[in-house]
Amino acid sequence: MKLTKVHSVNWRKDLKLACHSCVIPQRQYRSNGTIEPKRRGGYLEPTIKDKHLTIIESFIKEKNDLLLSELCERFFLHTGIKVSITTMHRAVNKLNLRLKKN
């Protein structure tokens, strides 16, 4: 069924669409005036940049028995950037350094 324009106010019944399939396009059309698909994905800038790696390296060389959580706290106090333990672990791996285990 090809329609060039909506023939009635209740176009959902004209097109015989289920109610749930019209909710998101209606909401999106009201908010930004279009029903084109949203952009997906994209590049996320890393939280710890290359210039920060030298700071982390100095922390580890100063005291290599730091826990990752302690390293995150020191990094936050020094730079003001709060990072997760996972992010800090990736940064330490990127430097090819190891933390001393308890």
Backbone torsions as a table, in degrees:
resi	resn	phi	psi	omega
1	MET	NA	117.4	-176.7
2	LYS	-107.6	121.6	177.3
3	LEU	-119.0	135.0	178.0
4	THR	-92.2	-24.5	176.7
5	LYS	-148.0	161.0	179.3
6	VAL	-76.3	129.2	-174.4
7	HIS	-91.9	-15.5	179.8
8	SER	-144.4	172.7	179.7
9	VAL	-68.0	-37.0	-179.6
10	ASN	-96.8	75.4	-174.5
11	TRP	-70.0	-20.7	179.5
12	ARG	-63.0	-41.8	178.8
13	LYS	-70.9	-34.1	177.7
14	ASP	-61.6	-39.8	-178.0
15	LEU	-89.6	-4.5	179.9
16	LYS	57.1	48.8	178.9
17	LEU	-98.3	150.5	175.0
18	ALA	-71.0	151.5	-176.2
19	CYS	-58.7	-44.4	-175.2
20	HIS	-67.5	-24.0	-179.2
21	SER	-78.9	-8.1	-179.2
22	CYS	-106.5	-12.2	-174.2
23	VAL	-65.1	-51.0	-176.4
24	ILE	-65.7	-46.8	177.2
25	PRO	-61.1	-37.3	178.1
26	GLN	-64.3	-45.6	-179.5
27	ARG	-63.3	-42.9	-179.7
28	GLN	-66.7	-39.4	179.6
29	TYR	-65.2	-38.2	178.4
30	ARG	-66.7	-36.2	-175.4
31	SER	-79.7	-40.5	-177.2
32	ASN	-129.4	4.8	173.3
33	GLY	79.2	11.1	179.0
34	THR	-145.7	157.6	176.5
35	ILE	-116.4	23.3	176.3
36	GLU	-68.6	150.8	-179.7
37	PRO	-64.1	147.5	179.4
38	LYS	-75.3	155.7	177.6
39	ARG	-71.3	136.4	-178.8
40	ARG	-114.1	146.4	173.8
41	GLY	69.9	-153.4	-179.1
42	GLY	122.7	178.1	-176.1
43	TYR	-89.3	128.3	173.5
44	LEU	-102.5	126.8	179.7
45	GLU	-71.0	136.0	-178.3
46	PRO	-65.5	144.9	179.8
47	THR	-70.5	-45.1	178.2
48	ILE	-99.9	110.0	-178.9
49	LYS	-87.0	173.1	-177.7
50	ASP	-59.8	-35.0	-179.4
51	LYS	-67.1	-23.4	178.6
52	HIS	-82.1	-19.2	-177.5
53	LEU	-63.7	-33.3	178.4
54	THR	-66.9	-33.2	177.0
55	ILE	-65.4	-46.4	179.5
56	ILE	-63.3	-40.7	179.4
57	GLU	-62.6	-39.3	179.0
58	SER	-67.6	-36.8	176.4
59	PHE	-60.6	-43.9	-176.8
60	ILE	-70.8	-39.9	179.1
61	LYS	-67.9	-31.6	178.6
62	GLU	-68.0	-44.7	-179.1
63	LYS	-149.6	102.7	-171.4
64	ASN	-86.0	1.4	178.4
65	ASP	-101.7	23.9	176.9
66	LEU	-72.4	142.6	170.7
67	LEU	-78.5	158.4	179.2
68	LEU	-61.1	-36.3	178.6
69	SER	-65.1	-39.3	176.8
70	GLU	-67.1	-37.4	177.3
71	LEU	-63.8	-39.5	176.6
72	CYS	-63.1	-41.5	179.1
73	GLU	-64.2	-45.6	178.0
74	ARG	-61.8	-41.0	179.2
75	PHE	-62.6	-40.9	178.7
76	PHE	-65.2	-43.5	179.9
77	LEU	-65.2	-33.7	-177.5
78	HIS	-81.0	-40.2	-173.8
79	THR	-110.6	-22.2	-175.5
80	GLY	84.1	7.3	179.8
81	ILE	-104.3	120.6	179.0
82	LYS	-90.0	126.0	-180.0
83	VAL	-126.0	157.6	178.2
84	SER	-82.9	167.6	178.0
85	ILE	-63.3	-37.5	179.3
86	THR	-63.1	-42.9	179.3
87	THR	-63.6	-42.2	179.2
88	MET	-65.8	-38.3	178.2
89	HIS	-62.1	-41.6	177.8
90	ARG	-63.1	-39.3	179.5
91	ALA	-66.0	-41.4	178.8
92	VAL	-65.2	-40.1	177.0
93	ASN	-65.0	-36.4	179.3
94	LYS	-63.9	-32.0	177.8
95	LEU	-82.6	-3.6	-177.3
96	ASN	57.6	38.2	177.1
97	LEU	-109.4	160.3	176.9
98	ARG	-126.1	142.8	173.9
99	LEU	-92.0	146.4	179.4
100	LYS	-70.0	133.0	-180.0
101	LYS	-86.0	151.5	177.7
102	ASN	-79.4	NA	NA
